[in-house]
Structures are given as C-alpha cells and as structure tokens.
C-alpha cells in the first residue's frame, strides 16, 4: 500500500512555495513600476509655476500701486496699470518659458486675458472706468482657475482669491480701486511666490 501511494504520487505536480513568493514579488514590482511611470507622466504634463514668477509680477503690481497714489499721476492710473500689465506679462512669461509644458497653461489663461483687454477697451470708450478694476481681477482669476488644470491646485486657489477681489471691487467706491488692484496683482502674487518658494525649499530639505 505504501508503494502504491508513492507510485500514485509520482505524477502529481508539487506546489513550489518559493515560486509563489517570486510571483507575488514580481507582480508587486510591476505594479509599483506602473505607478511610477504614471506619476512621472502626470508630473511631466503639469507646469510647476516658479515662485519667482509670482514675486516678480507682484513687485510690478506694488510699484504700480505706489505710482498711482502720487497726486499728479492718480488721474492717469489706468495708463499706469496698463503699462504695468505689459511689464508683468513680459517678466512672468520670460520666467515661465523655462518650463516645458507652458502651452497648456497659456491656452487656458490667454482667452481670459484677451477678454479682459477687449472689455477694457469697451469700458474705457464708454466712460465706465468704475468697472475696469473688477473686470481685470475677475477675468484674471477665472483664467488662473482654468490654468490650474495644467499647473496644480495652488494656481486655482490663487485664482479664487482674484475672483473674490474682483467681485468686491465692483461694489467698492472708486477711491478703493487702486488698493484692491494692489492687493490682488501685488499682494496675492507675492504671497503665492513666497509660499511656493518656501514649499519648494521644504521639499528639497
């Protein structure tokens, strides 16, 4: 009987515990590799806006605010801010050009900037200067929220801050429009730049 049992067991395959362990390890390694590849692709497709962009743009905004408060210049505040917008766009664009996937960011942001420029001309020629600061802040904020799909949640939060200031500007008196513009294009930009650089240094440490 013992011989029969041993002969009958000759053709049965035996389970190899080492083979099962190796299979599990290979499966887990393959899954980890796929996760790493997917994370790398997502990271490559997103635009990391450097903190220097916010600080540079915010510095231009604060300078425009200070210049606009000069009594002799105050009647020409709109010209001052239009010039500041061109300078800030040039500086910010130059810093962003260092990043590879800027195309998606620009596609999301540029339509709102174009709408802001068109509405500025309409409001200017119609004599409704009161609505210009709120229009700028609101449309720029909407553009940032749209651009956050290519750059990350922090840009969306920044855009939300601009939207809130834009809505506030519509109900504020004209005497507070320059401070609100300075708080947005100056203060929010610099705060974003500072927090972004701080987070970058923290991750590096």
Protein Blocks (a to p, Z undefined) as FASTA:
>chain_A
ZZmmmmmmmmpccddfklmmmmmmmmmmmmmmmmmmmmmmmmmmpccddfklmmmmmmmm
mmmmmmmmpmklmmmmmmmmmmmmmmmmmmmmmmmmmpmklmmmmmmmmmmmmmmmmmmm
mmmmnopamlmmmmmmmmmmmmmmmmmmmnojklmmmmmmmmmmmmmmmmpcfklmmmmm
mmmmmmmmmmmmmmmmmmmmmmmZZ
